[in-house]
Amino acid sequence: MNFVWFIFSIALSTLVLLLQEWRLLVYFQQEEYLHFRFLKWTVKNFISINIYVFVLASTFLIGAYFFSPPNTWLLFLRIITNVVIGVWVYVYIAKPKKIKLVYTPRLKRLLFVLILFTIGMKFTFDLIWGGGRDFNFLVVLPADVIFCLLCPLIVVLVDLMLSPVEISINRYYLRLAHEKIEKVAPFVIGITGSFGKTSTKEILAHILEGYKSVLATPKSYNTLMGVTKVINTSLQKGHEIFIVEMGAYRSGEIEDICKLVNPSVGIITAVGYQHLERFKTIENIAKAKFELMASLPKSGLAVFSADDAYTNNFINQLSSQSHVLISTLDHPNAQLVASNIKARENGIEFLVENKKIGERALFNTELLGYHNVQNILFASAVALSLGLGLRAISDRVKSLRPVTHRLQLIELPNGVNIIDDAYNSNPVGAKSALDALGLFAGRKILITPGLVELAEMQETENFKLGQYASKICDFVVLVDEKQTLSIYNGLVENKFEAQKVKTVSSIKEGIEFVNSIVHSGDTVLYLNDLPDVYSGKI
């Protein structure tokens, strides 16, 4: 057998395996490098979808075995099989993704070691266990297929090998962040909650920027290492206030962030069913959010919604910090109350009263959605504690602009209104978004892939979403038939006409369909745009 062709066949099969691993890295990154979640996802999606590759290759192998061709034929069979699989994988990689692979330092380290490990593993296996130039057919060809199917495990294994390195690097950057935040010594405000935390953060930052030097964590930098990066790269001497959004996928994460930044003020925007798949129970979610308040000093300030079912439990657990309650329902224990709320298609108007001193002010904002009244109240409560008056806060609220992808109104030149709520993935926010859609004249069109990460509540909440949408929408576009079946059932249950529901396989296809039916005066709500890990297409 020609040795050059033999080495080429090894290199080709190695390249195909690397391509398989490379296309998995975007999902591994979306799952935040959590091994169990990534493997659970691959069992559900990757293995089942790629099983036909195994069947195809096995057919070639079985046929070759019974015909017993010479090794040269087997060698070229191996090359052809890997070319077919490689082209198929590359075509998939070339397709645009909703969330692209971000080549962070960690990802680059993982990719570098993954390449070295895969090359070493494949060449060692073929040259030693595969019989080398003698080409043991019964070992090498099945191994090519099995390696491809097991590449999720290879990715996790390499990441585990790098764990000591990553831990050391993280500790180094954490130490730098600790030193820097102690040196700058900003007044730290922590914000967490199942939903509303990003909007509240942006609103509070906008209000305070008129009077203080403010730094807020950008985008969704709400993990420990995300906040660490913000401190090391953006926090500067002169920053008086540091607003930190704190997210969590498991218990202890918010506590770790608090140990780093030492907040003096904490806001819990809500306790809801978002990420229920990870936390298992709503009580676990509540405990995780309260880690922020437990970290506050005795002189700290805790801000809650009096309308939230968990607020009384939170207050009872406070260790003597002062607290402020806000309400949109005129709760008797609330200090800051919004009333006379008038939602329109161009924004919201409402009256805010500080019951502690009897001060009142009329608020007007371009923000859409009833829930933004509560977000503004949270931000106002903190601004009041820092010495601003309601009228000064009201003046700043007038110039608020929507956060990108969070009930962002876009008026197109053709007279079509777009409500971009792509980052909304919780039941309360979805209802609020539909309420905002209902304020517009003309036809109302909803396009959505539904809600996820709600564990056993997911089907129920999506069913309710369908029922509620049936009262407001004139047309509904559902993305992914399997994912949105509960929404469809909810629509049908409320006698929504089946011909006014269109099911598509992707957001792109949904957008193309919407573009084909909209005309001037229509309003389209894009509700939640799921990451690729939920698409089921890999």
N, C-alpha and C positions, 0 to 999 in steps of 0.2 A: 504494500500500500504506500502511495506517495506520502512522505512525512509532512510535506508542506500542506497538502490538502487536509491531512489529519489535524495539524495545528490550527488550520483555518476553521475547521469544523468546531473545534473547542472554543476558539475565539468568538465565532458566530453565536454558539449556544450561550456563551457567557454574556455577550452583548444583549441577547434577547432577555436573559434573566435580569440584567441591569435595567433594561427598559421597563420590565414589569415592576421592579422595585422603585424606580424613579416615579412612575405614575402613581404608586401608592403613597409616596411621601406627602403629596398635597392633602390626602385624607388623614394621614398620621399627624400632620401639622394642625389640621382643623380640629382634631381630637385632642390638641394640646399635648401631644406625646404621651398620652395616657395609654399604657399597654393593653390593659384589659378591655377598655372601650374600643380601641382600635381593632383588636382581635375579634371581639364580639361583632363588630361591624363587618369585618372581612368574612367571617363565617356566614353572615346573612347575605352579603352581596358579592364579594369577590369570588369566593369558591363556587357558589352556585352559578354565577354568570360565566365563569371560565371553565366550567366542567365540560363544555362541548369541545374545548381545546384538547382536553384529556381524551375524550371519546374519538376525536378526529385522529389524533396522533396514535392512539392505541390501534385503530383500524389499520393504519399503515404498518405498525409494528407486527401485528398478528399476521397480516398478509405476507410481510417479508419473512417472517419466521417459517411459515408453512411452505413457502416457495424456496426457502433456503438459498437465497442468492449469495454470491461471493461478497466478501467484506467491502469491496469497492462500491458495490451497489448500495450496501447498507450505509456507507459513508455519505454517498450522495443523497440517499433518502433522509439522512439526518440533516444535511444542509438544507434540502428543500423544505422539510418540516419547519425548521427554525426560521427560514426566510418567510414562510407564510405567517407563522405566529408573530415574528418580529414586525412585519409590515402591518398586521392587524393592530398590534400594540401601539406602533408609532402613529397610525392614523388616529387612534383614540387620543393619544397625547397631544396631537396637533389641534384637536378640537378646543375651542375657547371654554374656559372654566369661569364660573361665577366668582370663585375665590382662587386667585393664582398662588402658586408656590412662592413663598417669600424666602429669599436666600439670606436668612439671618446667619450670624456667626455659628450658632448651634447647628443649623441646617447644613451649613457648609462643612462643618466638622463631621457630622453624621454621614453626609454624602461621600466625603473623601474616604473615610474608613470603610463605608459600605462598598465602595468600588474596589478597594484593596482586598477586603475580606472575600468578596464574591469572586474576584479573579483568582485569588489564591485557592479558594475552596474548589472551584470548578476545575482548574488545571490539575490540582492535586488528585482530585477524584478520578478524572479521566486517565491521568498518566499512571496512577497506582492501582485503584480499584477497577478502573475500566479496561485494564489490559494493555494500555498504551497503544502502540502501533498495531497490535494484534486485534484491537477493537472488539471487546467482549459485548456483542450485540445485546444479550439479555440483561446487561447491567447499564450500559451507557445510554441507550435510547430511552428506556423507561425513566431513567434518572433525569433526563432533560425535562420531561413533562412534570415529574414529581417536584423538581426544584422550582419550576415556575408556579406550581400550585401552592408550594410552601413558602414562597418569597415573603408573605407577611410575617412569618415567624423569623425569617432571616433579618428583616428590618428591625424587629423588636429585639432580637438577640444582639445585634450590633449596637443598638441604643443602650441596652443593658451593659454592654462592655464599656461604653463611654460614660456610664453613670458617675463613676468616681471623678472623672475629669469635669463633667458638668457641675457636679456638686461643689467642687473646689472653685471653679470659675464663678458660680453663683455666690458663694461665700465671699469671694474677693470683691465683687461688685456691691454686695450688700454692705460690706464693711465700709467701702467708699461712700455709699449713700448715707449710712449712719453718721459718718464723720461730717459729711457736707450739710445734712439737715440740722445737725447740732450747731454747726458754724453759722449757717444762715439764720436759723431759729425763726422760721415763719410761724404765723398763727395758722394752725391746721384745722380744716373743716372736712370731716369724713361723711360721705354719702353712700348709702347702700339701700337695697330694696329689690324685690322681685321684678319691678318695672318702675319706670319714671326716674331712675337715678341719673341717667345721662342728660335728659332734658332739664332736670332740676339743677344739675351741675352747671350746664351752659347758662341757664337763666340767672343763677346766683352769681356766676362769674361776670355776666354782663352788667348786672346791677352794681356790683362792687367796683368794677373797673372804672366807674365814673369818679371814684373817691379814693381808691387804694391801688397799690401795685399788686396785681393778682396773677398767680399762675394756677391753671387748672390742668389736670391730667387730660391729654388730648384723646380724641376718638374713643376707643374702648381699651385704653391702657389701664385696666382695672385689676390686674393680677399683681402678685408680689413683685415679680421680676419686671413687669411692665412699669409699675410705680418706681421701682429702683432705677430703671433706665431714664425715666423722666427726671428724677432727682439728679442723677449724674450728668445728664446732658442739658437740662433746661433750667433747673433751679439756680438762681443767681442772687448774689448779695443785693439787697434792695427789695426783693420780693417780700411784701408784708404778709400776704395771705396765700396759702397753698390749699387749693380745693382738690380733694382726692376722692375719686370714684372707686368704690370697692366692690368687686364682684366675687362670687364664690361658686364653685361646683361641688365643694365638700366642706365638712366642718373643719374649722381651724384656719382656713385661708384668710378670712377677714381679721382674725386675731393676729396672724403673722404680719399683715400689712400695718395694723395698728401699732405693733411693737416697733415697727420701723419709723412711722411718722408721728406717733403720739398725738392724736387729735384732741382738740379742746372742745369741739362741737361735733355732734353726730346727728345725722338725719336718717331715719328709716322711712322710705317713701311708701312701702307697701309690703305685705306678705301675701304672696299668691302662689299659684300652681306652676309657675315657670320653673324648669329644671327639676320637676318632680321625679322624672326618670332617674336622676342621679341621687336626689336626697331621700327618695322613697316615701316620706311622709311630710305633710305640711308643717307638723311640729318640728321636724328636723330643720326645715327651711327657716322657721321662726328663730330657732336657737342659733343658727348660723348668722342671721342678720343681727341678733342681739349682741354678738361678740363685739360689735362696734361700740355699743353703749357701755358694755362691761369694761371697756378699756379707757373710758373717759375719767379724768381726774375728778375729785370731789367738787372742784370749782367749775366743772364742765357743764355744758348745756346740751340736753337731749331734746330733739324735736320729733314729734310724732303726729299722725293724723288721729284725731278723736273718732273719726268715722271708721277706723280699721278695727277689726274684731280682736286683734291681738294686743292693742295698745294698753289696755288695763293690766294685762299680764306683764308687759314690758315695764310699766311704771312701778309695779309692785317689786320688780327685781332691781330697780335702780338703787345705788348705794349712796344716796343723798345728793346726786347732781340735781340742779334745777332743770325743769323741763317746760316746754311750750307745746301746747296742743293747737292744731289748726283744724278747721272744719269747713266743708261746703254744705253741710246739712244743719247748720245752726245748733251744733252740739252744746249743751249747757256748760260743759267743762272746758270748752275751747277758748283760748285767748284771742286767736286771730280767725275771723269768720268772713267768708265770702257769701254775699246774698245778691238777689236781683240779677242772677246770671242770665245774660242774653247772648246766645250763640248765633252767629250769622256766618254766611259763607265767606266773609272777608275778615273774620276774627271774633273776638269775645269782648263783651263789656260786663263788668260786675263791680259791686260795691264791697270794699274791704273795711272791716271795723276791728280796731285794736281795743277789745273790751276792757283791758286792764286800765287804760287811761281815757277811753271814750273817743279816741281819734278815728276819723273816717276819711276815706279817699276813694274816688272813682277810678277804676283801672280800665284801660283799653289796650288790647293787644292784637296783633295780626295772627297770632298763633291759633291754630284750629284745635278743636277737641276739648270736651268738657274736662277731661283729666288734667289739662294744662292749667286750669284754675288752681287745682290742688298743688301742682308743681310750683306755681308762682307763689302760693301761700307759704310753702316750705322755704323757698328762697327769701321771701319777705321776712319771715320769722327770724332768720339768721341775721339779715341786714338790720332789722330793728335792734337786735342784741348788740350789734356793733355800732349803734348810735345814729343810724339813719332814721328819718321820719317817714311816715306813710306817703306823704306827698312827693318827697324826693324819690322814693322807690317807684311810685306810680309814673313819674316822669321817665325813669329809666326803662320801665316795662313797655312804654309806648314804642320804643325803638328796637324792641326784640324782634329777631328774625328766626324763622323755623330752623331747627336742627336738621341737617341733611338726612333724608330718608325717614324722617319722623313727622308724619303729617305735613309734609312740605308741599305747598300748593304751587303748581307750575302752570301758568297760563300760556298755551301754545298760540302761535299766530293764526291758526285756522279756527280759533274760537273754542277749541276743546280744552277743558280743565283736567289736569292730572293731579291727583293727590298721592304723593309718593310716601307710603308708609311701609317701606320694604323692611325696616328693622323691627317692626312690631310683631311680637310672637307670643303674646299672652292674651287670655280671654277678655280681661277688662279693657285693655288697649284696643282690641279688635272691635269691641262694642262701641267704644268711643269714636273710633275711626268711621264706623258705619253711620253713627249719629251725625258726624261731620259731613259725610257724603249726602245724607238725607236733607241737609240744609240747602243744597244746590237745586236750581231749576233745571229743566231738561232731563234727558235720560241719564240714569245712574247705572254705571257698569262696574262690577267688581271682578277683579282677577286675583286669585289666591291659590297657594298650594296648601293652605290650612295651617294649623298649629301643631307643634311637635314638642317633644320632651315633657309630656304631661302624664307619662306612665299610663295607669289604668283609667285616668280621667280623659285621655286624649280623644277617644271616640265620642264620649259624652259631650265634651266641650266643642268639638267640631260639629256635632249634630246641632247643638244650640246655636253655633255660628250660622249654620245653614238656615235654621228657623228664623233667626233675627234678620239675616240678609234678605229673606223672602219678603219681609215687610217694607224694605227700603229700595231694593235694587230692581231695575228693569231687565237686566241681563247679567248673568254670572258665568265667568270663565274659570273652570277648575283645572289646576295643573297637577297631573299625575292621577290617573283614575283610582288606583289603589289607595293612595294617600288621602284623597278627598272623598272617598265613598260616603263617609259619615256626613259630610257637608251636603252632598247630593241628597241623602236620605232626609236630612232636616229640611231641605228646600221642598222636596216632594211631599213630606208630611204636612207642610203648610200650604199645599195646593199651588205651589209655584209651577208654572208651565214648563214642561220638560223641553220644549223647543226653544226656550230662552236660556237653556244651560248648554254650554259647550265645554267638553273635556278635551284637553290637549296634553301632550307628553312632556312639554318643557315650557319654561317662561318665555323663551324666544318664540316658540310657536304660538303661545298665547298672545304675545305682543303683536305678532304679525296678523293674527285673527282680529284682535281689537282694532288695529289700524284699518282693517278692511271694512269695518262696520260703523265706526264713529263718524259723527259729523258735528258741525258747529253747534254749540250749546250743550253737548254731552259732557259728563264728568266721569272720569275713570279713577277708581281707587285701586292702587297696587298694594295689597295687604300681605306682607311677609314674603320675602324672597329667600327660600331655604338654601343653606349651603349645600355643596355637592354631596356631602356625606349623607344627606337625607333624600337624594334624588333616586337612589337605587340603580343608577346607571354609571358603571365604571368601565 
